[in-house]
Amino acid sequence: MTSSPTLLDRRAEPAHKPQVALPPKLLFEMIELLFFAYRDFIGDPDAILDEFGFGRAHHRVLHFVSRNPGMTVAELLDILKITKQSLGRVLKELVDAGYIEQRTGASDRRQRLLHTTPKGEELAQRLAEPQSRRIAAALSALGPEGAEAARRFLALLINEDDRPSAARIVAKP
């Protein structure tokens, strides 16, 4: 874990139960800012993915497998909250193209442990670079206190029941 306990594993009121009445205008501004921020945040990786005939699901799989080598298919399904069928299609494409490899578990031969290949790791890093630059620029503009507030805000948008598992994933170096 990081030096300070992550905010994700602290119990807080869910985002859908505000403690203070907020003006609807502010709420709609935030919703729209999130839409625009997300559009731009994924825009650069989308252009890279297009070069390979891949989409956003491929990006998410590459990202989490790269950050969590040896994760199981079940763990990935839990993170992505998608059907096994959807993941199966994307995984097959990534395996067939040489970006992901599946290894058999040492203790349970039925387990499929996921790893990026060197080619997959290279693509995962290439996809993360423009997002990392965008985040670094925004956090630098906010300063240390603003960056912590932004982190807390994002953490509190996660469903309360999912925060502990998200905290374990986010806490990785």
N, C-alpha and C positions, 0 to 999 in steps of 0.2 A: 504494500500500500504506500501511498504518498506520505509525506511528513505529517500532514494534517489529515484526520479522517475525512474521507470523502463525504460530501453532502448527500450523496445518493443513498447512503445507508441510514441516514437519519429519517425518522418518521416525521412527516410534516403533513399539513392539510393537503389533500389532493387539489390539483389545479382547478378542478371543476366546482370547488366549494370555496369561493373567495370569502375571506374574513371581513373585508371592507368592501362596501359597495363602490365599484369603479365605474366611471362614466362610460357609457356605451361607445362614445367616440374613441376613447383611448383603447378599448378592447378591439374595435375594428381596425384601428391603426396598427396595433400589434399583430393581429391576424394577417393583415396585408403586408406588413414588413416581413413577417415570417415567410409568406409566399414568395416575395421578391428575393429575400435572402437565400431561400432554398433554391430558387430558380438559378441564381447566379453561382451559388456554391457548387451545384452539380453540373453547371454548363460546361466548364472546362473538361472535367472527366468525361462528360457525354461525348464531346468532340473526339477525344482519344479513343473511347470505346467504339465509336462509329468506324474508326479505321480497321477494327478487328471484327466488325459485325456483331459486337456484343452490346448489351444493354445494362440498365441499372442493377438488375438482379445479379449479373455477372460481377459488377463492381462490388456489391455488398459481400458476395461470397469470397471474392479475392481479398477484400479488406480484412474480413474476420478470420479467414484461414491464415493469412499472412501474419496477423497479430497474435494468433492462437494456434501455433503449429501443433498438430497432433490432436486437434479437437475432433470429437465424434460428429457424425451426421446428426445425431439426436441433439447435441448441443447447438449445432448450427441452426437446426430447425427451430429450437427454442428462442434463439436470438432473433432470427429473421421473421418469425411468426408467419411462415408461409407453409403451404401444403407440401407433403413429401413428394408429390407428383411434380409440383413446380420446381422444387429444389433438384429433383432427379434430372429433369431436362437440362437445367443450367449446369449442374455438376458434370453431366455427361459431355456437354459441349466443352467445358473447361478441361476435363480429363483428356478427351479426344484431341484437343488442340495443344496439349502438353503444358498447360498452366497449373494444373492441380494433379496431385497423385494421391491415390488411396492406398494406405498400408493396412495390413491386418494387425489387429491388436495382439500384443504379446500374451496377455493373460486371458483374453476372450477372443478367440479366432473369428467370431461372428462380427466383431466390431470393425468398422471401417474408419481409420484415423486419417484425417485430411492434412495434407501438407502442400505448400506451394512448391513448384519446381523453381530452379533458378530463373527460368523464363517467366514464371508466374510472379515471383518476387519482384523482378524487374518491372513488370507491368503494374503491380500493386503500388510500388514506389512512385512510378510515373503518374499514376492516377492521384496519389496523395499529395504530390508536390504542389500543384496549383491550389488545392484546398488548404494546405498548410500555410502557403504564402498569404492567402486571403485571411485566414484566421489570425496569423501573426500580425498582419497590418492592422486589423480591427482591434485586437487586444492591446497592441502597442499604443494605439490612439486612445484607448480607455485608461491606460495606466493600471497599476497593480490592484487598486480597490475596485475599479470598474471591471477588470478582468475577473476578479472573484465574484462580483455581482452577476456577471454574464454567465459564469459557470454555474452558480447557484440557480439562476433563472432557468437555464436549460435542464438542470437536474430536476427541478420541480415540475417541469412539463412531462416528465416520465411518469407513467402510472405508478402509483404508490407501491403496489404489490411487485412491480418489476424493478424497483430501485435497487434492492440488494443484489440481484443478479447483474444488473447493469453496472453497479459499483465494482463488482469483481472483474468485469471485463475492462472497464475504463481505467482501473488502477494499474493495469499492466504497463511496464516501462515502454 
